[in-house]
Amino acid sequence: MIIHDFVYEPPSARVIFAPRSRGRVPEEVSRLSAERVLMIATRAMKPHADVLVQWLGSTVSARIDGVTQHVPAEKAREAALIATDADVDLVMCLGGGSAIGLAKAVAKDTGQPILAIPTTYAGSEMTPIWGVTEGGRKSTGREPRVLPRVVVYDPELTVSLPASTSAASGMNALAHCVEGLFAADAPPITGPIAQEGIRALSTSLPLVIEHPDDLYARSAALYGAWLAGWTLGTVRMGVHHTICHVLGGTFGLSHAGTHSVVLPHVTAYNATVAREPMAALARSLSTADPAGALWDLAHSTGAPTALADLGFHRQDVETAAEMVVEARASDPHPITKEEVYLLLLAAHDGARPT
């Protein structure tokens, strides 16, 4: 076994994983010595946010209900201003990647810690990566202080997720794991954790769709999402995430849906030049055709498989390919405009990769 040079800075989030663990949020707020909390929640999670606010009482000094995906810069500035005016000392977020993304934008500008309660499989809660969209472009970066200090995983909060959201969000998490396998800068521990995440997600997602109230399946999927977020936090994002950020930030496509569509095609794109990672991916999925298996999983669970279905137009493929190449993503396969163009064309049409 050859060990390549690497730099590893372990995440420092405190993770609490259990059904009904949302009941421990007041204790965790007290543990952080927080006295003025900004609550950020998605509209779908408002009833649960109302309960948390009731539990925390006067500790909640400001509140934002409703968020926008890809974190528009103006919304980030508004949220930071609310936090500053309320003199908050903790940002709490309840919801998926959009809620967590907005909390990260506030933490980046104010330096206040985050307590995250994820309710989808986005995985953002385990990364120091932030992203903001302005002027039709999505900018991302790494900042240690945007990594949540505490993450509370409560599988019960995912039971109400619509099947379509569960499927697309789960494919998004799988993309983090797959990209972690391909990353050249991954420390040795990343591969085994990514493979465990792939196994957990690929086996649990069909069960989540077939039996949405199955708390064991929901717990397994959320466990996989935790590992997926951790994986993404330890590596540089490659061509897959670069493509998805271009498609989301510039063309306004659904974040999770875009990941679902693009993942099988990027996997096929890297198949001939990343043999060891592909072999690990094949073992994790129990298949000799990882790219096809990922497409089959998306298709069988009802996750998106074609960019055209998300509103992406064929005439925009060339522009998107140029932007991806300009971003200079890290990838085991040399990135050329022609190859990215063909990849995006295939993803637009949604055919099963071969």
C-alpha positions as CSV (number, residue, x, y, z in Angstrom):
1,M,0.0,0.0,0.0
2,I,1.4,3.4,-1.0
3,I,0.6,6.3,1.3
4,H,0.8,9.6,-0.6
5,D,1.7,12.9,1.1
6,F,-1.3,14.6,2.8
7,V,-2.4,17.3,5.2
8,Y,-5.3,16.5,7.5
9,E,-7.1,18.9,9.8
10,P,-9.8,17.0,11.6
11,P,-13.3,18.6,11.8
12,S,-14.1,19.8,15.3
13,A,-17.9,19.6,15.3
14,R,-19.7,18.0,18.3
15,V,-22.2,15.5,16.8
16,I,-25.4,14.3,18.5
17,F,-27.2,11.6,16.6
18,A,-30.5,10.1,17.9
19,P,-34.2,10.1,17.4
20,R,-35.8,13.0,19.4
21,S,-32.3,14.5,19.9
22,R,-33.9,17.9,19.1
23,G,-35.0,17.8,22.7
24,R,-31.4,18.3,23.7
25,V,-31.0,21.6,21.8
26,P,-31.6,23.8,24.9
27,E,-29.0,21.9,26.7
28,E,-26.5,22.4,23.9
29,V,-27.3,26.1,23.6
30,S,-26.6,26.4,27.3
31,R,-23.4,24.4,26.9
32,L,-22.2,27.0,24.3
33,S,-23.0,29.8,26.9
34,A,-25.3,31.4,24.3
35,E,-27.7,34.1,25.4
36,R,-28.9,35.7,22.2
37,V,-29.7,33.2,19.4
38,L,-30.6,33.9,15.7
39,M,-32.9,31.1,14.5
40,I,-32.8,30.4,10.8
41,A,-35.3,27.8,9.5
42,T,-36.8,26.7,6.2
43,R,-40.5,27.3,5.7
44,A,-41.2,23.5,5.8
45,M,-39.6,23.3,9.3
46,K,-41.4,26.3,10.8
47,P,-43.6,24.1,13.1
48,H,-40.5,22.5,14.6
49,A,-38.8,25.9,14.7
50,D,-41.8,27.3,16.7
51,V,-41.3,24.5,19.2
52,L,-37.6,25.2,19.6
53,V,-38.3,28.9,20.0
54,Q,-40.8,28.1,22.7
55,W,-38.3,25.9,24.5
56,L,-35.5,28.5,24.3
57,G,-37.8,31.4,25.3
58,S,-36.1,34.8,25.5
59,T,-32.8,33.3,24.4
60,V,-34.0,33.7,20.8
61,S,-33.5,37.3,20.0
62,A,-34.0,37.2,16.2
63,R,-35.5,34.8,13.7
64,I,-35.5,34.2,9.9
65,D,-38.2,31.9,8.5
66,G,-37.7,31.0,4.8
67,V,-34.4,30.7,2.9
68,T,-33.3,30.6,-0.7
69,Q,-31.1,28.0,-2.3
70,H,-27.6,28.9,-3.4
71,V,-27.5,31.7,-0.8
72,P,-28.0,34.9,-2.8
73,A,-25.5,37.5,-1.6
74,E,-28.2,40.1,-0.8
75,K,-30.0,37.6,1.5
76,A,-26.6,36.8,3.2
77,R,-26.1,40.5,3.8
78,E,-29.6,41.0,5.2
79,A,-29.2,38.0,7.6
80,A,-25.8,39.3,8.8
81,L,-27.3,42.7,9.5
82,I,-30.1,41.1,11.5
83,A,-27.6,39.1,13.5
84,T,-25.5,42.2,14.1
85,D,-28.5,44.4,15.1
86,A,-29.7,41.7,17.6
87,D,-26.1,41.2,18.9
88,V,-26.5,37.4,18.6
89,D,-23.9,35.1,20.0
90,L,-25.1,31.9,18.3
91,V,-26.6,31.1,14.9
92,M,-29.0,28.2,14.9
93,C,-30.2,26.7,11.7
94,L,-32.9,24.1,11.1
95,G,-33.4,22.7,7.6
96,G,-31.5,21.6,4.6
97,G,-28.4,22.9,2.9
98,S,-30.0,26.3,2.1
99,A,-30.7,27.0,5.8
100,I,-27.2,25.8,6.8
101,G,-25.7,27.8,3.9
102,L,-27.3,31.0,5.1
103,A,-26.1,30.3,8.7
104,K,-22.6,29.9,7.3
105,A,-22.8,33.2,5.5
106,V,-23.7,34.9,8.7
107,A,-20.9,33.1,10.6
108,K,-18.4,34.1,8.0
109,D,-19.3,37.8,8.3
110,T,-19.9,37.9,12.1
111,G,-17.7,35.2,13.5
112,Q,-20.5,33.7,15.6
113,P,-20.7,29.9,16.1
114,I,-23.4,27.7,14.5
115,L,-25.6,25.0,16.0
116,A,-27.0,23.1,13.0
117,I,-30.0,20.8,12.9
118,P,-30.0,19.3,9.4
119,T,-33.3,17.8,8.1
120,T,-32.1,16.6,4.6
121,Y,-29.1,14.7,3.4
122,A,-27.1,17.7,2.1
123,G,-24.1,17.2,4.4
124,S,-23.2,20.9,4.5
125,E,-23.3,20.8,8.3
126,M,-20.1,18.8,8.4
127,T,-18.0,21.0,6.1
128,P,-16.1,24.3,6.5
129,I,-17.2,25.2,3.0
130,W,-19.4,28.3,2.3
131,G,-21.0,29.4,-0.9
132,V,-22.7,32.6,-2.0
133,T,-24.2,33.5,-5.3
134,E,-24.0,37.0,-6.8
135,G,-24.1,38.3,-10.3
136,G,-25.0,34.9,-11.7
137,R,-21.9,33.3,-10.3
138,K,-21.5,31.1,-7.2
139,S,-18.4,31.7,-5.1
140,T,-17.2,29.2,-2.6
141,G,-14.4,29.1,-0.1
142,R,-13.2,27.4,3.1
143,E,-13.3,29.1,6.4
144,P,-12.9,27.2,9.7
145,R,-15.3,29.4,11.6
146,V,-18.3,28.4,9.4
147,L,-18.0,24.8,10.4
148,P,-20.9,24.3,12.9
149,R,-19.7,23.8,16.5
150,V,-22.6,21.5,17.2
151,V,-24.7,19.3,14.9
152,V,-27.9,17.6,16.1
153,Y,-29.0,14.8,13.9
154,D,-32.6,13.8,14.6
155,P,-33.9,11.2,12.1
156,E,-37.5,11.9,13.1
157,L,-37.2,15.4,11.4
158,T,-36.5,13.7,8.0
159,V,-39.7,11.6,8.0
160,S,-41.8,14.4,6.6
161,L,-39.4,14.9,3.6
162,P,-41.2,14.4,0.3
163,A,-39.9,11.4,-1.6
164,S,-38.6,13.6,-4.4
165,T,-36.6,15.6,-1.9
166,S,-35.3,12.6,-0.1
167,A,-34.1,11.0,-3.4
168,A,-32.4,14.0,-4.8
169,S,-30.9,15.0,-1.4
170,G,-29.5,11.5,-1.0
171,M,-27.9,11.5,-4.4
172,N,-26.3,14.9,-3.5
173,A,-24.8,13.2,-0.4
174,L,-23.6,10.3,-2.6
175,A,-21.8,12.8,-4.8
176,H,-19.8,14.0,-1.8
177,C,-18.6,10.5,-1.1
178,V,-17.8,9.7,-4.7
179,E,-15.8,13.0,-5.1
180,G,-14.0,12.1,-2.0
181,L,-12.8,8.9,-3.5
182,F,-11.5,10.7,-6.6
183,A,-9.8,13.6,-4.8
184,A,-6.0,13.6,-5.2
185,D,-5.5,15.4,-1.9
186,A,-7.6,13.0,0.2
187,P,-5.9,11.8,3.5
188,P,-5.9,8.0,3.9
189,I,-8.9,8.0,6.3
190,T,-11.2,9.6,3.7
191,G,-11.5,6.6,1.4
192,P,-12.9,4.1,4.0
193,I,-15.3,6.7,5.4
194,A,-16.5,7.6,1.9
195,Q,-17.1,4.0,1.1
196,E,-19.1,3.5,4.3
197,G,-21.2,6.5,3.3
198,I,-21.8,5.1,-0.2
199,R,-22.9,1.8,1.3
200,A,-25.2,3.4,3.8
201,L,-26.8,5.7,1.3
202,S,-27.2,3.3,-1.6
203,T,-28.9,0.7,0.5
204,S,-31.1,3.0,2.6
205,L,-32.4,5.4,-0.1
206,P,-34.6,2.8,-1.9
207,L,-36.1,1.9,1.5
208,V,-36.7,5.5,2.4
209,I,-38.6,6.0,-0.8
210,E,-40.6,2.7,-0.4
211,H,-41.2,3.1,3.3
212,P,-41.0,6.8,4.2
213,D,-42.0,6.3,7.8
214,D,-39.3,3.7,8.4
215,L,-37.1,5.3,11.1
216,Y,-34.4,2.7,10.7
217,A,-34.0,3.5,7.0
218,R,-34.2,7.3,7.7
219,S,-31.5,6.9,10.4
220,A,-29.2,4.9,8.0
221,A,-29.6,7.6,5.3
222,L,-28.9,10.4,7.7
223,Y,-25.8,8.4,9.0
224,G,-24.6,8.2,5.3
225,A,-25.2,11.9,4.9
226,W,-23.1,12.6,8.0
227,L,-20.2,10.6,6.5
228,A,-20.7,12.3,3.1
229,G,-20.5,15.8,4.6
230,W,-17.4,14.8,6.6
231,T,-15.8,13.4,3.4
232,L,-16.4,16.6,1.5
233,G,-15.0,18.6,4.3
234,T,-11.6,16.8,4.1
235,V,-10.9,17.2,0.3
236,R,-10.9,19.8,-2.4
237,M,-14.0,19.9,-4.5
238,G,-13.4,18.5,-8.0
239,V,-15.1,18.8,-11.4
240,H,-18.4,17.3,-10.2
241,H,-19.0,20.1,-7.7
242,T,-17.6,22.7,-10.0
243,I,-20.2,21.7,-12.6
244,C,-23.0,21.7,-10.1
245,H,-22.1,25.2,-8.8
246,V,-22.0,26.6,-12.3
247,L,-25.4,25.1,-13.1
248,G,-26.9,26.2,-9.8
249,G,-25.3,29.6,-9.4
250,T,-25.5,30.8,-13.0
251,F,-28.5,28.9,-14.4
252,G,-30.6,28.6,-11.2
253,L,-31.0,24.9,-11.3
254,S,-32.0,22.9,-8.2
255,H,-28.9,22.2,-6.1
256,A,-29.7,18.6,-5.1
257,G,-31.3,17.7,-8.4
258,T,-28.3,18.9,-10.3
259,H,-26.0,16.7,-8.2
260,S,-28.3,13.7,-8.9
261,V,-28.1,14.2,-12.7
262,V,-24.4,15.0,-13.0
263,L,-23.0,12.3,-10.7
264,P,-23.3,9.3,-13.0
265,H,-21.8,11.2,-15.9
266,V,-18.8,12.5,-14.0
267,T,-18.3,9.0,-12.7
268,A,-18.2,7.7,-16.3
269,Y,-15.9,10.6,-17.2
270,N,-13.3,9.6,-14.6
271,A,-13.7,5.8,-15.1
272,T,-10.6,5.3,-17.3
273,V,-8.2,7.5,-15.4
274,A,-9.0,6.8,-11.7
275,R,-8.9,3.0,-11.6
276,E,-8.3,2.6,-7.9
277,P,-11.1,4.9,-6.8
278,M,-13.4,3.3,-9.4
279,A,-12.6,-0.1,-8.0
280,A,-13.4,1.2,-4.5
281,L,-16.6,2.7,-5.7
282,A,-17.5,-0.6,-7.5
283,R,-17.0,-2.5,-4.3
284,S,-19.1,-0.1,-2.3
285,L,-22.0,-0.3,-4.7
286,S,-21.5,-4.1,-5.3
287,T,-21.4,-3.6,-9.0
288,A,-19.0,-3.7,-12.0
289,D,-20.6,-0.6,-13.5
290,P,-20.6,2.2,-10.9
291,A,-21.7,5.0,-13.3
292,G,-24.7,2.9,-14.5
293,A,-25.5,1.8,-11.0
294,L,-25.7,5.4,-9.8
295,W,-28.0,6.4,-12.7
296,D,-30.1,3.3,-11.9
297,L,-30.4,4.4,-8.2
298,A,-31.4,7.9,-9.2
299,H,-34.0,6.6,-11.7
300,S,-35.4,3.9,-9.4
301,T,-35.9,6.4,-6.5
302,G,-37.4,9.1,-8.6
303,A,-34.4,11.5,-8.4
304,P,-33.7,13.7,-11.5
305,T,-31.7,12.1,-14.3
306,A,-31.8,14.8,-17.0
307,L,-30.8,18.5,-16.8
308,A,-33.5,19.2,-19.3
309,D,-36.1,18.3,-16.7
310,L,-34.5,20.8,-14.3
311,G,-34.9,23.6,-16.9
312,F,-31.4,23.6,-18.4
313,H,-31.4,24.4,-22.1
314,R,-29.2,22.7,-24.7
315,Q,-28.1,26.1,-26.1
316,D,-26.5,26.9,-22.8
317,V,-24.2,23.8,-22.7
318,E,-21.3,25.5,-24.4
319,T,-21.4,28.5,-22.0
320,A,-21.6,26.2,-19.0
321,A,-18.6,24.1,-20.3
322,E,-16.5,27.2,-20.7
323,M,-17.3,28.4,-17.1
324,V,-16.4,24.9,-15.7
325,V,-13.0,24.9,-17.4
326,E,-12.4,28.5,-16.3
327,A,-12.9,27.4,-12.7
328,R,-9.9,25.1,-12.9
329,A,-11.3,22.4,-10.7
330,S,-9.1,19.6,-9.3
331,D,-9.8,16.3,-10.9
332,P,-7.9,13.1,-11.9
333,H,-9.0,13.6,-15.5
334,P,-7.5,16.5,-17.4
335,I,-10.4,18.9,-17.9
336,T,-11.0,20.1,-21.4
337,K,-13.9,22.1,-22.8
338,E,-14.7,19.5,-25.4
339,E,-15.1,16.7,-22.8
340,V,-17.0,18.8,-20.4
341,Y,-19.3,19.8,-23.3
342,L,-20.0,16.2,-24.1
343,L,-20.5,15.4,-20.4
344,L,-23.1,18.2,-20.0
345,L,-24.8,17.2,-23.3
346,A,-25.2,13.7,-22.0
347,A,-26.5,15.0,-18.6
348,H,-28.9,17.3,-20.4
349,D,-30.4,14.5,-22.3
350,G,-30.4,12.1,-19.3
351,A,-29.4,8.9,-21.1
352,R,-27.9,6.2,-18.9
353,P,-24.1,6.5,-19.1
354,T,-22.2,3.5,-20.6
